[in-house]
Amino acid sequence: MSKIHLIDLLLLGLPDGKNEILNGRMYRQIELEDSTEAVVAYEEIKKETAHFFKPGSCFLYLREKTLYLEIMIESQVVSYLMKRRTA
């Protein structure tokens, strides 16, 4: 069983058919091989999100063997990213 970290979820967890940022929120999800691996990954990513994101700006959910991450993006960051996309 390999360890899954926050960076894995951020880089590889873009849901099919979803935009990078939708209504000021970034969504990620990743399905793991079994629920035991999902619980281990959930606990690790929970610690990492607490370190990198302020309280209330990041939500991590676990349903069976799928992890879901929702990050609220500050409006200044969204404006910056949109300007870079159109430049």
trRosetta pair geometry for C-beta under 8 A, 3 or more apart (Angstrom, degrees):
i j d omega theta_ij theta_ji phi_ij phi_ji
1 33 7.7 -134 -117 45 88 130
1 36 8.0 -79 -108 107 156 103
1 37 5.3 -153 -147 -104 122 107
1 40 7.3 72 147 56 138 157
3 40 7.5 -103 -121 136 72 115
3 41 7.3 154 -165 -97 55 76
3 44 6.5 139 -168 -94 104 175
4 8 5.0 -114 -158 72 74 149
4 9 6.9 79 164 -48 107 90
4 30 6.8 -178 -161 106 146 149
4 32 6.8 -107 -21 -93 151 119
4 37 7.7 84 -3 164 118 95
4 40 8.0 113 33 100 92 88
4 41 3.9 8 59 -125 117 121
4 44 7.0 145 78 69 64 134
4 45 7.1 -27 113 -49 92 113
4 67 7.7 175 118 11 146 152
5 8 5.2 109 55 2 64 101
5 9 7.5 -128 105 0 39 89
5 44 6.3 -85 -106 137 59 124
5 45 6.8 149 -163 -86 34 78
5 48 6.4 104 -168 -53 82 163
6 9 5.7 -59 -153 38 36 111
6 10 6.2 32 153 -18 70 108
6 44 8.0 -141 -33 126 75 85
6 45 5.1 133 -75 -135 73 81
6 48 3.9 -142 -26 116 130 143
6 49 6.2 162 -106 -59 131 71
6 52 7.0 160 143 17 166 144
7 10 5.6 -54 -142 39 33 111
7 11 6.0 17 163 -8 68 112
8 11 6.3 -65 -141 45 23 99
8 12 5.6 -28 179 27 64 119
8 13 7.4 80 129 -33 63 103
8 30 7.1 31 128 -78 98 168
9 12 7.0 -69 -113 56 15 80
9 13 4.4 1 -165 -15 57 145
9 28 5.0 103 162 135 87 139
9 30 5.5 -115 -113 -8 77 130
9 45 6.2 50 -10 -122 147 140
9 67 6.5 -73 -112 105 129 130
9 69 5.5 86 155 -4 134 146
10 13 6.8 1 -49 32 10 107
10 28 6.2 -80 -100 -83 36 163
10 69 7.7 -69 -74 92 64 154
12 30 6.5 57 100 -98 98 121
13 28 3.5 67 102 -176 121 97
13 29 5.3 166 -177 53 103 24
13 30 4.4 -76 -104 -49 106 93
13 67 7.7 -62 -127 87 144 98
13 69 6.8 65 111 31 154 114
14 18 6.2 -155 179 68 79 107
14 20 7.2 -38 -124 -104 126 58
14 27 8.0 91 -138 91 53 72
14 28 6.5 -46 -76 -114 39 73
15 18 4.2 60 73 -5 95 134
15 27 6.0 -25 5 115 120 113
15 28 7.3 -177 -27 -135 81 25
15 29 5.2 44 -74 29 98 112
18 22 6.7 -84 -171 -30 92 135
18 27 5.9 -88 177 69 156 118
19 22 4.9 124 60 -67 110 92
20 26 6.8 -25 159 -123 60 96
20 81 8.0 -139 109 166 131 142
21 24 6.9 18 173 -106 107 14
21 25 6.9 150 -160 71 70 29
21 26 5.3 -44 -103 -80 73 80
21 73 5.8 -36 -136 15 126 155
21 78 6.2 -174 148 -118 154 93
21 81 6.7 94 3 95 149 153
22 25 6.0 -36 72 66 71 82
22 26 7.8 127 22 -98 70 33
22 27 6.7 -16 32 -1 116 111
24 72 6.4 16 137 -158 95 72
24 73 5.4 -147 -172 59 60 86
24 75 6.6 -28 -120 -87 123 67
24 78 5.6 -61 -110 -61 71 151
25 70 5.7 -6 -176 -170 120 93
25 71 6.7 153 -159 76 66 44
25 72 5.6 -35 -102 -102 81 53
25 73 6.5 -175 -95 6 23 87
26 70 7.4 156 78 -155 49 45
26 71 4.6 -12 56 59 99 100
26 73 5.8 80 -20 -44 99 115
27 68 7.4 -25 -164 -167 90 89
27 69 7.2 148 -159 84 43 60
27 70 5.6 -9 -104 -104 72 74
28 68 7.4 152 86 -159 54 44
28 69 4.3 -7 62 59 100 107
28 70 7.9 -167 27 -70 68 36
28 71 7.8 27 4 -3 106 103
29 66 6.0 12 -176 178 108 105
29 67 6.5 172 -149 88 58 55
29 68 4.8 -12 -100 -104 97 66
29 69 7.1 -174 -74 20 47 71
30 41 7.9 -100 87 151 122 155
30 66 7.1 174 87 -151 35 65
30 67 5.3 -2 55 53 83 100
31 65 6.0 60 -164 112 75 92
31 66 4.6 -29 -99 -98 75 87
32 35 8.0 131 81 -89 111 21
32 37 4.4 -153 158 103 133 111
32 38 4.4 -179 45 -72 133 78
32 41 6.0 -180 -69 7 149 147
32 65 5.0 -124 63 176 80 93
32 66 7.4 -177 13 -87 73 35
32 67 7.1 53 -20 -11 108 100
33 37 5.4 50 50 29 87 153
33 65 7.1 -107 82 -173 21 140
34 37 5.2 96 58 12 73 101
34 38 7.0 -132 104 -7 39 93
34 65 5.8 -110 -179 -110 15 135
35 38 5.2 -53 -146 37 38 119
35 39 6.4 43 155 -24 68 99
35 64 5.9 -86 -94 -178 106 55
35 65 4.9 -100 -77 -76 57 85
36 39 5.9 -51 -151 31 31 110
36 40 6.7 29 151 -15 63 105
37 40 5.7 -54 -150 37 34 112
37 41 6.2 32 153 -17 67 108
37 65 7.2 41 64 -147 91 102
38 41 5.7 -56 -145 40 30 110
38 42 6.1 38 153 -26 65 106
38 62 6.0 134 152 -153 109 112
38 64 7.2 65 53 122 172 43
38 65 4.4 -159 -41 -141 141 54
38 66 7.0 -19 -127 -5 137 16
38 67 6.2 -175 -154 -47 90 89
39 42 5.5 -49 -145 32 31 116
39 43 6.6 30 157 -18 63 103
39 62 7.0 84 -95 -172 55 159
40 43 6.1 -56 -153 34 29 109
40 44 6.6 24 152 -14 63 109
41 44 5.8 -59 -148 40 33 110
41 45 6.0 24 159 -13 70 111
41 67 6.0 -100 111 -47 120 145
42 45 6.1 -61 -140 43 25 104
42 46 6.0 34 157 -29 63 109
42 60 6.8 148 -150 149 80 121
42 62 4.5 -17 -97 -70 144 137
42 67 5.9 -170 -84 -105 81 112
43 46 5.6 -50 -145 29 27 118
43 47 6.9 28 155 -17 59 102
44 47 6.1 -57 -160 32 31 109
44 48 6.6 24 149 -14 65 109
45 48 5.4 -55 -145 41 38 112
45 49 6.1 39 157 -22 71 104
45 60 6.0 166 114 -135 111 149
45 67 6.7 83 38 -167 158 150
45 69 7.3 -99 162 -82 139 125
46 49 6.1 -52 -144 35 26 108
46 50 6.6 29 154 -20 59 106
46 60 5.7 -148 -91 71 74 153
47 50 5.9 -58 -155 33 30 112
47 51 6.7 28 150 -19 63 107
48 51 5.6 -58 -154 33 35 113
48 52 6.3 6 160 0 70 113
49 52 6.2 -70 -138 49 32 95
49 53 5.3 -23 -176 27 74 117
49 58 4.7 -156 -174 125 118 145
49 60 5.9 -174 5 -38 162 128
49 69 7.6 -163 -87 -137 138 115
50 53 7.4 -59 -100 54 15 77
52 58 7.9 66 85 -37 88 163
53 57 5.0 -142 177 81 107 105
53 58 3.8 72 104 -16 162 135
53 71 6.7 -126 -109 -132 148 102
54 57 5.1 60 66 8 79 127
56 72 7.7 -27 134 28 67 140
57 71 6.6 27 146 -160 80 68
57 72 4.7 -112 -152 53 68 102
58 69 7.2 -16 -169 -167 91 91
58 70 7.3 161 -155 86 45 54
58 71 5.0 -4 -108 -109 81 76
58 72 7.3 -123 -62 18 44 76
59 69 7.3 155 84 -156 54 45
59 70 4.5 -5 57 58 101 101
59 71 7.9 -164 25 -73 64 38
60 67 6.9 -19 -167 -169 92 98
60 68 7.2 153 -158 83 43 56
60 69 5.4 -8 -105 -104 73 75
60 70 8.0 -161 -70 26 35 67
61 67 7.3 149 81 -161 52 49
61 68 4.2 -10 60 60 102 106
61 69 7.8 -164 24 -70 70 34
61 70 7.8 31 -3 -1 106 102
62 66 7.5 157 -154 83 50 47
62 67 5.7 -21 -101 -104 73 66
62 68 7.6 -164 -72 21 28 77
63 66 5.4 -17 67 63 84 96
63 68 6.9 26 7 -8 103 115
73 77 5.0 -116 178 84 96 124
73 78 5.3 114 115 -58 120 92
73 81 8.0 -27 170 6 148 141
74 77 4.6 91 63 4 85 105
74 78 7.2 -155 94 -6 44 85
75 78 5.5 -51 -147 36 37 113
75 79 6.3 40 154 -21 67 103
76 79 5.7 -52 -148 36 32 112
76 80 6.4 34 152 -20 64 107
77 80 5.6 -54 -149 36 32 113
77 81 6.3 29 155 -16 66 107
78 81 5.9 -57 -147 39 29 108
78 82 6.2 28 157 -18 65 108
79 82 5.9 -58 -146 38 28 109
79 83 6.4 29 156 -20 63 107
80 83 5.9 -57 -151 34 28 111
80 84 6.5 26 154 -17 64 107
81 84 5.7 -56 -148 37 33 111
81 85 6.3 36 153 -24 66 106
82 85 5.6 -51 -147 32 33 114
82 86 6.6 16 160 -6 65 108
83 86 6.3 -67 -148 44 28 98
83 87 6.1 39 154 -39 66 109
84 87 5.6 -48 -142 20 31 119
